[in-house]
Amino acid sequence: MIYACHLEDLPQGESLRVMADVPIAVLHADDGIYAVDDTCTHQNASLSDGWLEGCFIECPLHEAAFDLRTGAPTCLPAKRPVRTHSVTVSDDGCVYVHAAVTESVAEGAA
């Protein structure tokens, strides 16, 4: 679990970038807090710098958009989804990201 921020420090409609194995964008959408890999799958751009509308984040570089609930791209030029991460908000308002583990293939595995 990675501490992201206190809920009061992430107003609705805002986002922030958290450093993990890969950077993660934490976003306060209309219906909750979401976390996705911060890098757009179309080109190297930070999604935390993008525009949040409802449950969708639009990349600031080429306007690719992703559904925060599933990570699925909703328009071109992105064709691959971004990885999503679970988020927990504690009783005292701390926002934690449960970073998904990147699986790697063992050397020599068939």
C-alpha positions as CSV (number, residue, x, y, z in Angstrom):
1,M,0.0,0.0,0.0
2,I,1.3,3.4,-0.9
3,Y,0.2,6.6,0.9
4,A,-1.0,9.1,-1.7
5,C,-2.4,12.0,0.3
6,H,-5.1,13.1,2.7
7,L,-8.5,13.3,1.1
8,E,-8.9,17.0,1.9
9,D,-5.7,17.7,-0.1
10,L,-7.2,16.2,-3.3
11,P,-10.3,18.2,-4.2
12,Q,-12.9,16.7,-6.5
13,G,-11.8,17.2,-10.1
14,E,-8.1,17.2,-9.2
15,S,-5.3,14.7,-9.6
16,L,-1.8,14.0,-8.3
17,R,1.1,11.8,-9.3
18,V,2.5,9.2,-6.9
19,M,5.8,7.5,-7.4
20,A,5.8,3.7,-7.2
21,D,7.5,1.1,-9.5
22,V,5.8,3.1,-12.2
23,P,4.2,6.5,-11.6
24,I,0.5,6.4,-10.7
25,A,-2.1,9.0,-11.2
26,V,-4.6,9.4,-8.3
27,L,-7.8,11.2,-9.4
28,H,-10.8,12.5,-7.5
29,A,-13.7,11.9,-9.9
30,D,-17.3,12.7,-9.4
31,D,-18.1,9.3,-7.9
32,G,-14.9,8.5,-6.0
33,I,-11.1,8.2,-6.0
34,Y,-9.4,6.2,-8.7
35,A,-5.8,5.3,-9.5
36,V,-4.3,4.4,-12.9
37,D,-0.8,4.1,-14.3
38,D,0.2,7.8,-14.9
39,T,1.7,7.3,-18.4
40,C,-0.6,7.3,-21.4
41,T,-0.4,4.1,-23.4
42,H,-0.3,6.1,-26.7
43,Q,2.7,8.2,-26.0
44,N,4.8,9.3,-23.0
45,A,2.5,11.8,-21.3
46,S,1.4,12.2,-17.7
47,L,-2.3,11.5,-17.2
48,S,-2.2,13.3,-13.9
49,D,-1.7,16.5,-16.0
50,G,-4.8,15.6,-18.1
51,W,-8.4,16.7,-17.9
52,L,-10.8,14.8,-15.7
53,E,-14.5,14.6,-16.7
54,G,-16.8,12.3,-14.8
55,C,-15.0,8.9,-14.8
56,F,-12.7,9.7,-17.7
57,I,-9.2,11.1,-17.9
58,E,-8.1,12.8,-21.1
59,C,-4.4,12.8,-22.0
60,P,-2.9,16.3,-22.3
61,L,-0.8,15.4,-25.3
62,H,-3.1,13.9,-28.0
63,E,-6.5,13.8,-26.3
64,A,-6.7,10.0,-25.9
65,A,-9.2,9.3,-23.1
66,F,-9.5,6.4,-20.6
67,D,-12.2,5.1,-18.4
68,L,-10.9,5.3,-14.8
69,R,-13.1,2.3,-13.7
70,T,-11.6,-0.1,-16.2
71,G,-8.5,1.6,-17.7
72,A,-10.0,1.0,-21.2
73,P,-9.3,3.6,-23.9
74,T,-12.5,5.4,-25.0
75,C,-11.1,7.0,-28.2
76,L,-8.1,7.1,-30.5
77,P,-5.2,7.5,-30.6
78,A,-4.9,5.2,-27.6
79,K,-5.5,1.6,-28.3
80,R,-4.2,-0.1,-25.2
81,P,-5.7,0.2,-21.7
82,V,-3.9,1.8,-18.7
83,R,-3.5,-0.4,-15.6
84,T,-5.9,0.4,-12.8
85,H,-5.1,0.2,-9.1
86,S,-7.4,-0.2,-6.1
87,V,-7.7,2.7,-3.7
88,T,-8.7,2.8,0.0
89,V,-9.6,5.8,2.0
90,S,-9.1,5.2,5.7
91,D,-11.5,6.4,8.4
92,D,-9.2,9.4,9.1
93,G,-9.2,10.4,5.4
94,C,-5.8,9.0,4.3
95,V,-5.8,7.9,0.6
96,Y,-3.9,4.7,-0.1
97,V,-3.1,3.1,-3.5
98,H,-2.8,-0.7,-3.7
99,A,-0.3,-0.7,-6.6
100,A,-0.8,-3.7,-8.9
101,V,2.3,-5.8,-9.2
102,T,3.9,-6.0,-12.6
103,E,4.5,-9.7,-13.4
104,S,7.7,-10.6,-15.2
105,V,8.6,-13.8,-17.0
106,A,11.4,-15.7,-15.3
107,E,14.6,-16.0,-17.4
108,G,14.7,-19.1,-19.4
109,A,10.9,-19.9,-19.0
110,A,9.2,-21.3,-22.0
